Amino acid sequence: MKKPVTERALIKRLNRHLPKDGLKLFQCKINAHGHHELGNYYIVDTKMNMINAIHVDIEHLARHEGVLKEYEEIIK
């Protein structure tokens, strides 16, 4: 059985980890003007003040960055 991690907790973990690389994860609201272009999540390079990645899969990103372990799973 995997340990449950909420989406909100995962976002907080990522936003504690990403600033080391000058990045920050943002959530785009569904009714926002640019949602269809940005997706649910996007990353901003805070040093260059520009969008670094769009349509980010937070589970894939978290596993790649090592903030979501193999024994953990996201719950909605």
Protein Blocks (a to p, Z undefined) as FASTA:
>chain_A
ZZdddfklmmmmmmmmmmmnopacddddfkbmklmmnombdcddfklopafbghiafklm
mmmnopacfkbccdZZ
